[in-house]
Amino acid sequence: MTSTIERPPAAPVAGPARHTRPKRDRTSKTENLAGLAMLTPAVLLLALFIFVPAILAFGLAFTNARLISPYPATFVGLDNFVRLFADAAFFRALINVGYFALVVVPLQAGLALVMAILVNKKVKGTTFFRTVYFLPVVTSMVVVSLLWLFMYRQDGLINVIIDRVTLGLVTGPDWLNDTTTSMPAIILMSVWQGVGFHMIIWLSGLQTIPADLYEAADLDGVSPWQRFRYITWPGLSATRSLILVTITIQALSLFTQISVMTQGGPLNSTTTVVYEAVESGFAQQETGYASAISLVFFVIVLLISVVQRFLSREKA
Amino acid sequence: MAITEVASAKTAPTSAPHVVLGQKTAKKKRALGIGGYLLRIGLAVLFLFPILFMFVSSLKPDQQIFGDLSSIAAFLPIGNISMDNYSAVFDRVPAARFLVNSIGISTITVVAGILVNSLAAFALSRMRVRGKTVILTLIIATLIVPFETLALPLVWWVNQLPSFELTELGFMFSKGWIDTYQVQIIPFVANAFSIYLFHQYFESIPKELDEAARMDGAGWFRIYRQVVMPLSGPAIATVAILTFLPAWNSYLWPLMVVQTEELRPVMVGVQYFFQLNVSWGEVMAYSTLITLPVVALFIAFQRSFVNSIASSGVKG
């Protein structure tokens, strides 16, 4: 009340406003409180289970904390990082994950786009094809890994098919026990499992492109390639960066397949950063060292997503 | 822009050879259509047959699985078909217990997740809350942190959290969430991506509806419950699916935090099959058993499943 009297410039227009202001303030106060109450559960949980562990990762990485230990963790400075950068298995893991991501990202994104275009056309059986392509996605990676572990055996289904198709000329390798084929085998299986999910995301992008653009192009007798190049591709720029970032992060986090199928072998040819972190943090209970691995991994993921965002922004 | 260039360049000189061109493209189009169909079917075979192989093999004794590999019989339920592998699975693993655990954990995570995340998104989207832009930005920022980087510090952290349980002596406080149901549920309830999806969807619901309801004296929670949520079916479906799948499929987390057999979820059960003698028929039977509930749900809700992800997946 006093404040409105003290502000003469507001007077000329504030006939009704002067009347409503105190009431509005009261409602916005209750609105603010009600809103905060609605936010509290989510914010509290995110703080407890994302922000705190993220901060802990920083803190623990400089200690010798163990998962279960009678002694409190003590500060050890950069010891964990010194050990980490001298660890050959860790470098092997970095190389493996890089290799995996470099192949999987374009392969999976490209194949998913082709599939999305195929199931976006309203032809007979579209629903069936969408369902079937999505089936491996709803199948857990653990189950998929078991299934392919069986199919990749020396005497397994894949080698039998190779033998039949080439009339016995080619003998398939022992996929997962050979250092040259183990990673390609994991890549193939991972794309098989994950491609359906990214097909759906591409599809959501395709459906935001107005249909009349295609109709206009059809009237002009535009070739399918031109349709794709000048309508579809530019229309997908937002989806493209989302897909790129999600596949990359997913690829860098490679773990389940490795844990079920190869345990990092043979000769570390399939070990990954997350696998190394879990091995030291869980199997050897060295939380401090595992946090150091996690921290390095997080910095790498962060750098890559920043670079990707920067690149895709420049193009758009 | 590029589209209009193509369009205007093409429209000008066509009129004379238009008919011929039309016939040619029609022929070309049909060839493309057939090619597209073959491609669709080829891909469907590629995605469907490994899953079919898993299911069919689960019905056969090991000897016959290997015997059938070299012919189409590998994909057909013929020969010595029985449910023997399934009964063997229940002898080897407490499969029923694992299934009940997983159903409970997934259901609670989904229901609580829908509630907590939609409430937060509602406040962020429709209410005036102080500092909400900062809160929303912080929530979105957590999206680039892969769970795998947090997992190991999180194991250490949940081990420090207080836990209370009901015993004959009343409430007992103990240290650590390791080996509980709550450690498999509570960290996964609040989810930044779910909040983001709800937020995007709520933004598309006209705010005039809230105002009208408020005129009628409805409080914020009633607007949430009776106006906004009933209109958000697709968003709820998407969040339900995207919460259910990882909850059902979780492997790394329960592997680390659950040691007691009675509390284990289904995916961890696969480890039992590689102790002692491996029977692939049993492995395939267990795989089928833990995949079937998800696939059944997926096929039952197939339309809303794929379409809701496609329609609400990305809009930015």
Chai-1 contact restraints between the chains, C-beta under 6 A:
chainA,res_idxA,chainB,res_idxB,connection_type,confidence,min_distance_angstrom,max_distance_angstrom,comment,restraint_id
A,S28,B,R128,contact,1.0,0.0,6.0,A-B,restraint_1
A,E31,B,M127,contact,1.0,0.0,6.0,A-B,restraint_2
A,E31,B,R128,contact,1.0,0.0,6.0,A-B,restraint_3
A,N32,B,V129,contact,1.0,0.0,6.0,A-B,restraint_4
A,N32,B,R130,contact,1.0,0.0,6.0,A-B,restraint_5
A,A34,B,W220,contact,1.0,0.0,6.0,A-B,restraint_6
A,G35,B,A123,contact,1.0,0.0,6.0,A-B,restraint_7
A,G35,B,M127,contact,1.0,0.0,6.0,A-B,restraint_8
A,G35,B,V129,contact,1.0,0.0,6.0,A-B,restraint_9
A,M38,B,L119,contact,1.0,0.0,6.0,A-B,restraint_10
A,M38,B,A123,contact,1.0,0.0,6.0,A-B,restraint_11
A,L39,B,A120,contact,1.0,0.0,6.0,A-B,restraint_12
A,L39,B,A123,contact,1.0,0.0,6.0,A-B,restraint_13
A,P41,B,V116,contact,1.0,0.0,6.0,A-B,restraint_14
A,A42,B,V116,contact,1.0,0.0,6.0,A-B,restraint_15
A,A42,B,N117,contact,1.0,0.0,6.0,A-B,restraint_16
A,A42,B,A120,contact,1.0,0.0,6.0,A-B,restraint_17
A,A42,B,A190,contact,1.0,0.0,6.0,A-B,restraint_18
A,L45,B,V189,contact,1.0,0.0,6.0,A-B,restraint_19
A,L45,B,A190,contact,1.0,0.0,6.0,A-B,restraint_20
A,L46,B,A190,contact,1.0,0.0,6.0,A-B,restraint_21
A,F49,B,P187,contact,1.0,0.0,6.0,A-B,restraint_22
A,I50,B,T142,contact,1.0,0.0,6.0,A-B,restraint_23
A,P53,B,L150,contact,1.0,0.0,6.0,A-B,restraint_24
A,P53,B,P153,contact,1.0,0.0,6.0,A-B,restraint_25
A,P53,B,L154,contact,1.0,0.0,6.0,A-B,restraint_26
A,P53,B,W157,contact,1.0,0.0,6.0,A-B,restraint_27
A,L56,B,P153,contact,1.0,0.0,6.0,A-B,restraint_28
A,L56,B,W157,contact,1.0,0.0,6.0,A-B,restraint_29
A,A57,B,P153,contact,1.0,0.0,6.0,A-B,restraint_30
A,L60,B,P153,contact,1.0,0.0,6.0,A-B,restraint_31
A,L118,B,R40,contact,1.0,0.0,6.0,A-B,restraint_32
A,F129,B,R40,contact,1.0,0.0,6.0,A-B,restraint_33
A,F129,B,A44,contact,1.0,0.0,6.0,A-B,restraint_34
A,R130,B,V306,contact,1.0,0.0,6.0,A-B,restraint_35
A,T131,B,Q302,contact,1.0,0.0,6.0,A-B,restraint_36
A,V132,B,A44,contact,1.0,0.0,6.0,A-B,restraint_37
A,V132,B,F47,contact,1.0,0.0,6.0,A-B,restraint_38
A,V132,B,L48,contact,1.0,0.0,6.0,A-B,restraint_39
A,Y133,B,F47,contact,1.0,0.0,6.0,A-B,restraint_40
A,F134,B,V306,contact,1.0,0.0,6.0,A-B,restraint_41
A,L135,B,F47,contact,1.0,0.0,6.0,A-B,restraint_42
A,P136,B,F47,contact,1.0,0.0,6.0,A-B,restraint_43
A,V138,B,V294,contact,1.0,0.0,6.0,A-B,restraint_44
A,V138,B,F298,contact,1.0,0.0,6.0,A-B,restraint_45
A,T139,B,T291,contact,1.0,0.0,6.0,A-B,restraint_46
A,S140,B,N249,contact,1.0,0.0,6.0,A-B,restraint_47
A,V142,B,Y251,contact,1.0,0.0,6.0,A-B,restraint_48
A,V142,B,M267,contact,1.0,0.0,6.0,A-B,restraint_49
A,V142,B,V270,contact,1.0,0.0,6.0,A-B,restraint_50
A,V143,B,S287,contact,1.0,0.0,6.0,A-B,restraint_51
A,V143,B,T291,contact,1.0,0.0,6.0,A-B,restraint_52
A,L146,B,V283,contact,1.0,0.0,6.0,A-B,restraint_53
A,L146,B,S287,contact,1.0,0.0,6.0,A-B,restraint_54
A,L147,B,P50,contact,1.0,0.0,6.0,A-B,restraint_55
A,L147,B,M54,contact,1.0,0.0,6.0,A-B,restraint_56
A,F150,B,W280,contact,1.0,0.0,6.0,A-B,restraint_57
A,L157,B,L69,contact,1.0,0.0,6.0,A-B,restraint_58
A,V160,B,L69,contact,1.0,0.0,6.0,A-B,restraint_59
A,V160,B,S70,contact,1.0,0.0,6.0,A-B,restraint_60
A,I200,B,I309,contact,1.0,0.0,6.0,A-B,restraint_61
A,I200,B,A310,contact,1.0,0.0,6.0,A-B,restraint_62
A,I201,B,G313,contact,1.0,0.0,6.0,A-B,restraint_63
A,L203,B,A310,contact,1.0,0.0,6.0,A-B,restraint_64
A,S204,B,A310,contact,1.0,0.0,6.0,A-B,restraint_65
A,S204,B,G313,contact,1.0,0.0,6.0,A-B,restraint_66
A,S204,B,V314,contact,1.0,0.0,6.0,A-B,restraint_67
A,L213,B,I3,contact,1.0,0.0,6.0,A-B,restraint_68
A,A216,B,A7,contact,1.0,0.0,6.0,A-B,restraint_69
A,D220,B,A7,contact,1.0,0.0,6.0,A-B,restraint_70
A,D220,B,K10,contact,1.0,0.0,6.0,A-B,restraint_71
A,D220,B,T11,contact,1.0,0.0,6.0,A-B,restraint_72
A,G221,B,L21,contact,1.0,0.0,6.0,A-B,restraint_73
A,G221,B,T25,contact,1.0,0.0,6.0,A-B,restraint_74
A,Y230,B,A2,contact,1.0,0.0,6.0,A-B,restraint_75
A,Y230,B,I3,contact,1.0,0.0,6.0,A-B,restraint_76
A,Y230,B,V6,contact,1.0,0.0,6.0,A-B,restraint_77
A,I231,B,I3,contact,1.0,0.0,6.0,A-B,restraint_78
A,T239,B,V314,contact,1.0,0.0,6.0,A-B,restraint_79
A,L242,B,V314,contact,1.0,0.0,6.0,A-B,restraint_80
A,I249,B,P146,contact,1.0,0.0,6.0,A-B,restraint_81
A,S253,B,P146,contact,1.0,0.0,6.0,A-B,restraint_82
A,S253,B,E148,contact,1.0,0.0,6.0,A-B,restraint_83
A,T256,B,Y251,contact,1.0,0.0,6.0,A-B,restraint_84
A,V274,B,E148,contact,1.0,0.0,6.0,A-B,restraint_85
A,A277,B,L152,contact,1.0,0.0,6.0,A-B,restraint_86
A,G281,B,L152,contact,1.0,0.0,6.0,A-B,restraint_87
A,F282,B,M256,contact,1.0,0.0,6.0,A-B,restraint_88
A,T287,B,W156,contact,1.0,0.0,6.0,A-B,restraint_89
A,A290,B,L152,contact,1.0,0.0,6.0,A-B,restraint_90
A,S291,B,P153,contact,1.0,0.0,6.0,A-B,restraint_91
A,S294,B,T149,contact,1.0,0.0,6.0,A-B,restraint_92
A,S294,B,L152,contact,1.0,0.0,6.0,A-B,restraint_93
A,F297,B,T149,contact,1.0,0.0,6.0,A-B,restraint_94
A,F298,B,T149,contact,1.0,0.0,6.0,A-B,restraint_95
A,S305,B,I144,contact,1.0,0.0,6.0,A-B,restraint_96
